């Protein structure tokens, strides 16, 4: 379960989505929507309504004389049931 969810993504844009009960997480690249849904429900004891995922790519970085390869990662937007909250995002 904790191998699937890497970290919560707390940005200004994602914080505005919290009012609509949508939370963003960085997840394992091989994770499916079903496994993400089960992991979020077990970790935070909330009911997940929908999961949207996207593959994001980092910019290239310079390492000495060469430019390193791009790092790909997966972002998941999780919509939870109305009236429920995830405390990590609330600052509690």
C-alpha positions in Angstrom: 0.0 0.0 0.0 2.7 2.5 1.0 4.8 1.4 -2.0 2.1 2.8 -4.3 1.6 6.2 -2.8 5.0 8.1 -2.8 4.0 11.5 -1.5 1.2 14.1 -1.5 1.5 17.0 -3.9 0.8 20.2 -2.1 0.9 23.1 -4.5 -1.3 26.2 -5.0 -3.2 24.7 -7.9 -3.8 21.4 -6.0 -4.9 23.3 -2.9 -7.6 25.0 -4.8 -8.9 21.5 -5.9 -9.2 20.4 -2.2 -12.4 22.5 -1.9 -13.9 20.1 -4.5 -12.7 17.0 -2.6 -9.9 16.3 -5.1 -6.4 15.5 -3.8 -3.2 15.0 -5.8 -0.5 12.3 -5.1 2.7 11.2 -6.7 2.2 7.4 -7.2 4.3 4.5 -8.5 4.5 4.5 -12.4 3.2 0.9 -12.6 0.1 1.6 -10.4 -3.3 1.2 -11.9 -6.4 3.3 -11.0 -7.8 0.3 -9.0 -4.7 -0.2 -6.9 -4.4 3.6 -6.3 -8.1 3.6 -5.1 -7.5 0.7 -2.7 -4.3 2.2 -1.3 -5.9 5.6 -0.6 -8.9 4.0 1.0 -6.7 1.9 3.3 -4.2 4.6 4.2 -6.6 7.5 4.9 -9.9 5.7 5.7 -11.9 7.6 3.1 -14.3 6.6 0.3 -12.8 7.2 -3.1 -15.2 8.2 -5.8 -12.9 8.6 -8.8 -9.2 8.4 -9.8 -7.6 10.3 -12.7 -3.9 9.7 -13.6 -1.3 11.3 -15.8 2.3 10.6 -16.7 4.4 13.7 -16.1 8.0 14.3 -17.2 10.7 16.2 -15.4 13.0 18.6 -17.3 16.4 17.5 -18.3 19.2 18.2 -15.8 22.8 18.8 -16.3 25.2 16.4 -14.6 28.8 17.7 -15.2 29.3 17.9 -19.0 26.4 15.7 -19.9 22.6 16.2 -19.6 20.9 13.5 -17.6 17.9 11.6 -18.9 14.4 12.7 -18.2 12.6 11.3 -15.2 9.0 10.2 -15.7 6.6 10.0 -12.8 2.9 9.5 -12.4 0.4 11.9 -10.8 -3.0 10.8 -9.5 -6.0 13.0 -8.8 -8.2 11.3 -6.3 -11.8 12.5 -5.7 -13.3 11.4 -2.3 -16.8 11.4 -1.1 -18.5 14.6 0.0 -18.0 15.5 3.6 -14.8 13.6 4.0 -11.3 15.1 4.4 -7.7 13.9 4.3 -5.9 15.4 7.3 -2.5 15.7 5.6 -3.8 18.4 3.3 -5.6 20.2 6.1 -2.5 21.0 8.0 -3.7 19.1 11.1 
